[in-house]
Each structure stands twice: as structure tokens, then as C-alpha cells.
Amino acid sequence: QVQLVESGGGLVQAGGSLRLSCAASGYTFRRYAAGWFRTAPGEEREFVAAISWSGSNTNYADSVKGRFTISRDNANNTVYLQMNMLNPEDTAVYYCAATGGYSRDYLPRQNEYFYWGQGTQVTVSS
């Protein structure tokens, strides 16, 4: 069983930065791929970024490439999302997700994530 708790959200002006953290319980988390997703008001959940459990493979949505960076610290069971050059279109609830049972460099599809956090609100003002 893995529990995920996001933190680091808040209100920021356009052009600013935030770093989200996802703290995971469970000693096997280091073998779990992880991802970040977001849900904007009135929109469906969308993929943001993913990282393999090895940390060597990452993927990003086109809308955040070059601005967001996903990383992980397996020693501390934490996944991060560094968000730079934020704009109002990034306003959303951000969710951390994780899943296990895949090879070290595998990046799961959205429907393959099994564990989800409760989300953290990110609001970008113009």
C-alpha cells in the first residue's frame, strides 16, 4: 500500500515558480514510477509529467516542456515537480500518482497509475 501526499501549491504571479512535492509512504516506493497530473476548473484531468522508478526516463506534456522538471529522491520517498515561468493556464489542482510492477525505465500510461494523492491547488495570477 502506498499513500501519496502533495504539498507546495499556492498562489503565484505569472512568471513565477513553485516546487511541488509528493511524499510517499511505503518502503517499495523506490520501485514505483510516478507522475503528475492536473485538473483545471471545468476541464478533465490531464497528464503533466512522469518519471520512471529508476529516475533515468522522463516525459512531459507539450504545454509544460522547457518550463517544468520532474525529479525524484528515492532515499526520501519523494517526487518533485519544479514549475518555472508559470502562467494563468497552469492554474489547476495538481495530483501526484504512482504505480509499481514495471521495469526500471518504463513510463506508465495514465490508466496504469494505481495510487493517487489528494491534490494541491496551484493558482497563477496574471
C-alpha positions in Angstrom: 0.0 0.0 0.0 1.3 3.4 -1.0 0.0 6.7 0.3 0.8 10.0 -1.5 0.7 13.5 0.0 1.3 16.5 -2.2 2.5 19.9 -0.9 3.9 23.1 -2.2 1.0 24.5 -4.0 -0.1 28.1 -3.6 -0.7 31.5 -5.3 2.0 32.9 -7.5 2.1 35.6 -10.1 2.6 34.9 -13.8 6.3 34.3 -14.5 6.9 32.9 -11.0 7.9 29.5 -9.8 6.7 26.8 -7.4 8.0 23.4 -6.4 5.6 20.7 -5.7 6.5 17.7 -3.5 4.9 14.3 -3.3 5.8 12.4 -0.2 5.1 8.7 -0.4 4.8 6.1 2.3 5.9 2.5 1.8 9.4 1.2 1.5 8.8 -0.1 -2.0 8.2 3.4 -3.5 11.6 3.5 -4.9 10.4 0.8 -7.4 7.3 2.8 -8.4 7.1 5.0 -11.4 5.5 8.4 -10.6 3.7 11.1 -12.4 2.0 14.5 -12.0 -1.4 15.3 -13.4 -3.6 18.4 -13.1 -7.3 19.3 -13.3 -8.2 22.8 -14.2 -11.7 24.2 -13.5 -14.2 22.8 -15.9 -11.6 20.6 -17.5 -10.7 16.9 -17.5 -7.6 15.7 -15.8 -4.5 15.9 -18.0 -1.0 14.5 -17.9 1.8 16.8 -16.9 5.0 14.8 -16.3 6.2 11.3 -15.5 9.4 9.7 -14.2 10.4 6.1 -14.2 11.3 4.4 -10.9 15.0 4.5 -11.9 14.7 8.2 -12.5 16.5 7.9 -15.8 13.5 8.3 -18.0 11.1 11.3 -18.0 8.2 12.6 -20.2 6.3 15.9 -20.3 3.2 17.3 -21.8 4.0 19.6 -24.6 2.4 22.5 -22.7 5.0 22.3 -19.9 8.1 21.2 -21.8 11.0 23.5 -21.0 9.2 25.0 -18.0 8.6 22.1 -15.7 11.0 19.5 -14.4 10.1 16.2 -12.6 12.6 14.6 -10.3 12.7 12.1 -7.5 14.7 11.3 -4.4 14.2 7.6 -3.7 16.1 7.8 -0.5 13.4 10.1 0.9 10.5 8.6 -1.0 9.7 11.9 -2.6 8.9 13.1 -6.1 9.1 16.8 -7.1 7.7 19.0 -9.8 9.7 22.2 -10.3 7.5 24.6 -12.2 9.0 27.8 -13.7 7.6 30.5 -15.9 4.1 29.8 -14.7 1.2 31.3 -16.5 -2.5 31.5 -15.7 -3.2 28.5 -17.9 -1.3 26.4 -15.3 -3.9 27.1 -12.7 -5.2 23.7 -11.5 -5.3 21.1 -8.8 -2.1 19.1 -9.2 -2.1 15.4 -8.3 0.7 13.0 -7.8 0.3 9.4 -8.9 2.4 6.3 -8.7 2.4 2.7 -9.8 4.6 -0.4 -9.5 5.3 -3.6 -11.2 7.1 -2.2 -14.2 10.6 -2.2 -15.5 13.1 0.4 -14.3 12.7 2.8 -17.2 9.1 2.3 -18.0 6.7 5.4 -18.1 3.1 4.3 -17.4 0.1 5.4 -19.3 -2.5 7.4 -17.3 -4.7 4.4 -16.8 -1.8 2.4 -15.4 -1.4 4.6 -12.3 -2.8 2.9 -9.2 -2.1 5.3 -6.4 -3.2 8.9 -6.3 -2.8 11.8 -3.9 -5.4 14.2 -2.8 -4.1 17.1 -4.8 -2.6 20.6 -4.1 -4.0 23.8 -5.6 -1.8 25.9 -7.8 -3.2 29.4 -8.7 -1.3 31.7 -11.1 -2.5 35.3 -11.3 -2.0 37.5 -14.3 
